[in-house]
Amino acid sequence: MGTKAGLQRYQVIVYALAVVLAVAFGLVVPGTASLLEQLINPVLVVLLYATFLEVPFIKLRQSFTNKRFIVGALGTNFLVVPVVVFGLTRVLPSDPVVLVGVLMVLLTPCIDYVVAFTDIAGGDVGQLTAVTPLLMLVQLALLPVYLWVFMGQRIATAIEPVPFVEAFLLLIALPLTLAWFTQFWADRSATGEQWQDLMGWLPVPMMGATLLVVIASQLPRVQESFGQIVVVVPVYVAFLVIMPVIARIVAARLRLPDEESRALVFTAVTRNSLVVLPLALALPAEYALVPAVVVTQTLVELAGMVVLTRLVASWVWERSGTMIRNVGHQ
């Protein structure tokens, strides 16, 4: 792994080792969970800064005019996903605490590490980054509405918007602004160009660090309530299986280019668990189990992303496209 290309080639091994190490760390020294939890946002900021640096600013500006992708991302996340989630949650027990946790996390599309996973799978990071502010604003407006429709007014009014806004400023606006300034510096300075080149080594190890910190910090929380929340795991796994298929079909119907199709798949699948977690922690005492339900989705999703990035970057992606085209011509 003496080159960036070599590091990219072995990235799955890096992530697998990070997951194994995180599980071992979380089991052996659970007392460090609160400290590691404080590292999640800083690690994500560095990861996204390094990822945004690889997106040319001119490409990002052009992405704002791509109406087909924007329609696909918004329609898939806020029209299709709620229908899928409603259907999947019908199999859950009638425990409102478990249900609200599942709804909170599955109804909110990811705004942070989805960019890194999309980049790994060869998706259009610039287009996905451009649509992120819209995803953030729409989920902020619609989450209380969906919760009211699915569960009633009481839980909808308990949701505070402040953590969403704070997460957007810290995890998206800050690293994106720093990346823009770095690109501006690199275009005008040899030192800036060297710095940008050095940062190009970071996406893979920082994704490994993100996996390590998130899993190790949240594993004790999940262990404490595992007996009560294990019922949500099949729902989360089913979501990971169903949504890539639906997003692939939507991308084909919209005739999106290959890279945009990959980006649409990842925005449809990844959920906003790291932003929703502060919301879950802020709920009334009777919803104390909700954070563990949300964290369980994080663990399932991170494991699923390691698999999905490989599938999207493999022959499975091309084969699925051929099958969709064949069905469409019948």
N, C-alpha and C positions, 0 to 999 in steps of 0.2 A: 504493500500500500504506500509506495513512495510518491504517488501522484494523486491529484484530486480525483481523476478518473478511477484510479484504483480504490480510493476510499469509497466512491460511489458504488463501485462494483460489489464491495463487501459490506454495504450498509446494512443489509438484513442481518448479517452475523453480529454487527455492532449492536443493533437493536435487540436481538435475541439475548445477547449477553447482558445488556442493560436490564431487561425484564427479569432474567434469572437472578441477577445481583440484587435488584430491587426487592424481589420476593424474599430472598434470603435475609436481606437487611431488615425488612419490615417484620419478619418473624423473630429474628435474633435480638434486635435492639428496638422494640416498639416504642420505647420512651423518647426516641428522637423524632417522632412523627410530627410534633408541633413545630419543631425547628425546621424540618424539611419542608413543611407546608408553607412556611414563609419564603422559601426559595423558589416556589413555583412561578410566581409572576416575574421575578428577575430573570430566571432561566428562559421563560417564554419571550421576554423582551429581546434578549440577545439572539435567540433563535430566529425570531421574526425579522429583526434588523438584518441579520446575515442573509436571510431568504429574500427580503425586499431588495437588497443590494444587487441581486442577480436579475432584477426586472428593470430594463431600460425605461427611463422616465417618459420618453416619447411614446413607447408602447403602452404605457399606463394611460396616458392622455387619450390615445386612440381608442382604448377599451371602453371609455365612457359612452361612446357612440354606438356600441354594439347592442342594438335593441333585442335581437333574437336571444342572445345569451342572457341578458337581464330578465327578459320575459320567462325564459326557461328556469332560471335560478329562483325567481320569485314564485312562479307558478308551482314548481316542484316542491319548494319548501313550505309554502303557505296555503296551498290548495290540496296537493296530493298527499303530503306527509300527514296532515291532520286526519284525513280519511283512513290512511294506513294505521296510524296510531290508535284511532278510535276502534278499529277492527281488532287490532292486536290486544288491546287492554280489556276486551270483553272476556278473555280467559283468566284474568286476574281475580283474586278473591275480592269481596266487597269491602276491603279495608281502605278508607279514604286517605289514610296517611301514605300507604304504599302507592296508591293510584296517583296522588298529587305529585309525588316524586318522579314517577315515570312520565307523567304528562309534562312537567316542567322541563325535563331534560330532553325528551324526544321532540318537543314542539319548537325548540330553539336551535337554529342552525349555527354551526361553529364559526367563530370569527378569528381564531388564533392559529392553532397548529394545523388546521386544514390547509393553509397555504404551504406549509412545509411538506405535508404528505402529497399534495397535488404536484409540487415541484419534483418530488422523488419519482412519481409515476409518469412524468413527462407531460403534465397538464399545463394549461395556459395560466400561469401564476399572475400575470399582469391583468388579465380579464377578471380573474377571481378577486384580486385585490381591489379592483375598481368597483365591484359590486358589493364589497364588504360593508361600506357605510349604509347602503340600502337595506341589507340583511339585518343590520343592527337596529336601525330605526323601526323597521316593520315588525321585527319580533318584539321589540319593546312595546309597541302599540297593540299587537295582537295577542300576546301571551295572556294578559288578563281576560281578554274576550274569550279565548278558547277555554281557559279554566272555568270561566263563568258558564259557558255552554255545556261543558262536560261535567262540572262539579257543583256549580252554584255560586252565588255572589260572595259568600263569606271568604272563600279561599282566594278569589280574584282580588278582593280589596286588600288582602294581606301582602300582596307582592309589591315590593319597593323598587322603583326604577333606578335609584342612585347607583347600586352596584353595577348595573348595565352600563351606565354612562361612564363611570370610573374605569371599568374594564376596557371600554372602547378607547378612551383617551390614553390609557397606559399601554395596552397591548397592540393597538392598531395605529393611532395617531402619532404617538411618540416614536416607535421604531421606523415608521414610514417617513416621517419628517427627517429623522437622522439619516436614513438611507438616501433621501433626496439631497441633503446637504453633502453627504459623502460623495455621491456621484458628481455633484457640481465641483467639489474640491478635486476629485480625481481627473476631471476633464481639464483642469487648469494647473495641476501640480504633479510632479513626479512622485513626491512623497504621498500625496493623496491616492495616486494610482497604485503605489506599493501597498498602502493600507487596505484599499479595496481588494487587491489580490490576496492579501493575507486573510481577510475576512472570508474569502471564498472557501477556505478550509473548514469553516465552522458549522455549516448546516448539519452535516451527518453527526459529528460528536455532540452538538447541542441538542439534536433530537434524541440521541441516546441519553444525555443528561436529563432531558425533560421526562422521558419514560422512567428513568431511575427515581427522580425526585417525586413525581406524581404517584407512582405505584407504592414506593416505600413509605411515603407520608400518609397515604390513605388506607393501606392494607389493615392496620389495627382497627380502624373505624368499621371497616366491612366485617372483620372477624367477630367483633362484639355483637353484631346483629345478624350474622349470616343465616341463622335458622329462620328468621322472619322474612328476610329479603331474597332468599334463594329463588323464590317463585318468579322474580322479575327477570332472571337470567335468560330463560327461553324467549321472552319477549324481546329483549335486547339483541339476542342472536338472530331472531327472525327478522328484525328490522335491518340488521346488517346484511342479511341475505336478500331481502325483498327490494330495498331501495336502490342498490346498484343496477338491478335489472330494469326497474321502472325508469330510472334516470337515463340509462342507455337507450331505451326506447324513445323517451322524450327528446333526447339529443338527436336521434336519427330522424324523428319526425320534423324537428326544427332545422334539419340539415346543417348542424353545426360542424365545423372542421374538427379534425381528430383531437387536437390539443384542447379545444373548448369542450368537447364531449367528455374528456377525462376530468376536466375541472368541474363540470356539472355533476358527474357521478360523485365526486368527493364532497361537494357542498351539500348534496342531497343526503349523504350518509353520515357525515361527522356532525356531532351535536355539541352544544355550547356548555358542556358540563363544568368547565373551570370557571365560567362566569355565573352559571346558575347556582353553584355551590354557596357563594355568599348569600344569595337569595334564600336558599334552603335553610341556612343557619339563622337567618333573621325571622323565620316563621315563628308563630306562637309555640309554647311549650308542648302542646298536644301533638305537634308535628315533628317531634324530636328525632323520629326515625328517617325523615325525608333526606337529610344529608347522606346517610348510608346508602339509600336507594340511588341517589344521584352518583355517588362515588362508584358504586357497582357498575353503572353504565360506563364510567371512565375506564375502568379496568377491562371490561368486555370490549369496548371500542378500540382501545390501544392495541390489544391482542389482534382484533380484527383488521386494523389498519396495516399491520405487518403483512398479513395475508393478502389484503386487497391491493396494496401497492405492487406486490409481485404479480398478481393476476392481471392487473391493468397493463403492466409493462410486459406481459408475455403474450403467447399465441392465443390465449383465451380471449383477449380483447378483440383481435382481428376476427376470430371465429364467431364471436357474438354479433359483431357488426354484419358479417355475411348472413347469419341466420335471420337477423331483423330485416335486412334488405330482401331476402328470399320470401319471407312472409308477406312483406309489403307488396311484392309483385304478383302474388297469387290471386 
